[in-house]
Amino acid sequence: MANPTPPPQSDSHFHFSTVTGIFLQDDPNTDPDTFDYVSTNFGLVPRPYPSDDTLDSTDPKSQWQRLAHYIDTLNADSPPETDYKLLFLGRHGQGVHNVAEARYGTVMWDCRYSLLPGDEDGNWFDAHLTEVGIEQARTAHGAWKTQISNGIPSPQSYYVSPLMRCCETARVTFEGTGLPGTEPFRPLLKELLRETLGLHTCDARSPKSAIAKAYPLYTFEEGFSEEDPLHDAHLRESDSARDARFFGFLSDIFATDRNSILSLTAHSGAITSILSVVGHRVFKLETGGVIPVLVKAERREGKAPERVVEPWFGRPSCPGE
């Protein structure tokens, strides 16, 4: 199996942090279990920004427009080694595998059924969306259209996990919104933007040719292989190994993408690790949910601090074994 983490640069590294006070989701008083991103403008906090006094007072701006100006100001006033990006992190809608796990229970799912390609009710290899999942993506589509009318800054780059459920979620979410870069919608598929790797067949990906056939307008990052190089049928990626993978992923994005507003359509585990890497508090998303995060990245000299990375692990025992 290929190493899923890009090799760290020896001469410098990124330090990531979350700019807090921008969104309700980074407030400890916000309950993830009851939070509704749709009815709260994606969680945008109504507040002034230090850059407001540089706006034209005769041309009132919306909260989103003032935030976009604030981000532009932060980047303009920061030294070259500091960069700010607004990440819109979207989780895929409900998949066939989510329904199966609920049906069998997490314990039996992890030890037995997740290792199978499916059952009599459906196939969950590289799991597709259910009708509920498609409807959740339509909800995200409507939320984006509402926020467009509120002046939300448009994503300048769209990144999508190559797993089928994310490809479909991104398509339903963004096609037809009128956002720049969505007509036609040609997001970039990134291999590392995957769910926790290994064991579970729902997290193995389809061949490149099958993805290209299903989503012919999508683009693949350079070096994207025909077959899945990351899935291991015998070992499951540890949380700390996944965090290390996403530290590498974010380092690559911040090093190569000069845009400041990015959309990433991914998975629960992927978003959990991204939030961990950027110092955001734990905030679990429901299927189809969206969380925005303003991230500050500082390039620092020398190698990145050593991470404690636990080894991948095998299948857990089922009850009674």
Secondary structure by P-SEA (a helix, b strand, c coil): ccccccccccccbbbbbbbcccccccccccccccccccccccccccccccccccccccccccaaaaaaaaaaaaaaaccccbbbbbbbbbbbcccaaaaaaaaacaaaaaccccccccccccccccbbbcaaaaaaaaaaaaaaaaaaaaccccccbbbbcccaaaaaaaaaacccccccccccbbbbbbcccccccccccccccccaaaaaaaccccccccccccccccccccbbbcaaaaaaaaaaaaaaaaacccccbbbbbbcaaaaaaaaaaacccbbbbcccbbbbbbbbbbbbccccccccccccccccccccc
